[in-house]
């Protein structure tokens, strides 16, 4: 799996067929044609005493089409083996990224919109 917690990522199925994931208490489907952009913030390796690999990615919604501001939306839980993640941005503010490896500094910073409601 490419990518790691702490980044804004694009999530796509690791195979051609759609995959299932959990979000808002529902089972949802993600296909190759769907766009799922989110903040990858956690990987669980054990749940209820059983070994598992689950990625927690909070979907984000752009504030508008011009800036790199976004709002948090629903949390999604993916089986790590079912997805591929592609880093598309750093989570702002830029000070969050000051200790990242140099190879990650090529990405833009996206910031959370603190004002307004959806």
HELIX and SHEET records of a PDB file:
HELIX    1   1 UNK A   80  UNK A   82  5                                   3    
HELIX    2   2 UNK A   94  UNK A   97  5                                   4    
HELIX    3   3 UNK A  102  UNK A  104  5                                   3    
SHEET    1   A 8 UNK A  26  UNK A  30  0                                        
SHEET    2   A 8 UNK A  19  UNK A  23 -1                                        
SHEET    3   A 8 UNK A  69  UNK A  79 -1                                        
SHEET    4   A 8 UNK A  50  UNK A  62 -1                                        
SHEET    5   A 8 UNK A  36  UNK A  47 -1                                        
SHEET    6   A 8 UNK A   7  UNK A  13 -1                                        
SHEET    7   A 8 UNK A  83  UNK A  91 -1                                        
SHEET    8   A 8 UNK A 109  UNK A 112  1                                        
END                                                                             
